[in-house]
Amino acid sequence: MWWGDEPRHIATQKAVAEFEKANPGKKITALPTPFDGYHDKIIIQLSSGTAPDLFCFSAEWLADVGFARNPVLKNLKELSDYIDFSSLNSTLVAGGVINDKLLGIPTGISGWAMSYNLNVHNEFARKTGHALPPGPGETWTVEDLIGYGRAFKAAMGSDYALFNTARTDLSQFIVCMLSEYAGKFYISDRAELMASEQNIADTLKLFARFTEAGVLPAGNLQVESLGEASTVGTIYVA
């Protein structure tokens, strides 16, 4: 069982067909499932013993089942005779480890990316003669970003900001900065804080600089976003 859109369904069905062709007599029942409600559905299935043998499971859900004395998920380390771990990146595999048990093998990893509205930036460049942000393969330091934000805010007004601050974006943004300062995942697989007080202080100082410079919207709009209140009428760049 897995969730996803049509391209993922097609790719997974193709993998199923290739497996069955290479293993005559083995039959896989494929269960493509919408993402809405998927978490609750799989948790209920795991609790009742009716879950599929193999299924997609998000890494952040591992804590729901991984800290039990007897996790309902199989410790895949016990299946090394059947699973070739040599081709898997050890850092990536670590994302599936909870309480020293390998409860899942990551098939991919999500990353936080920053984007901008090209139409608005073209307008900014036209008004100021300022260059557009760097493209792929070009570099941009934190100080470059802050300087650009200040120039952009001065030219376009405080209703604009470089980056959107949807609730998940803000939290992920902070987590990414904190992990950079800490030089490691800020939370261990045992739910222990890996960042120091100084790492947290440095993160908040940089976040404040981004806000002041106009890289992020004003604090009151951030509060609205985190509280999932309406920000209708606010113009975001990203």
QUIPE-V108953 format. One record per helix or strand of 2 or more residues. SS is the DSSP state (a for helix, b for strand). FROM is the first residue (numbers start at 1). LEN is the number of residues. If there is no record, write none. Layout:
# QUIPE-V108953
SS_FROM_LEN + SS_FROM_LEN
This chain:
# QUIPE-V108953
b_2_2 + a_6_17 + b_32_2 + a_38_11 + a_59_8 + a_76_4 + a_90_7 + b_97_2 + b_101_2 + a_118_11 + a_142_15 + a_167_16 + a_197_17 + a_219_8
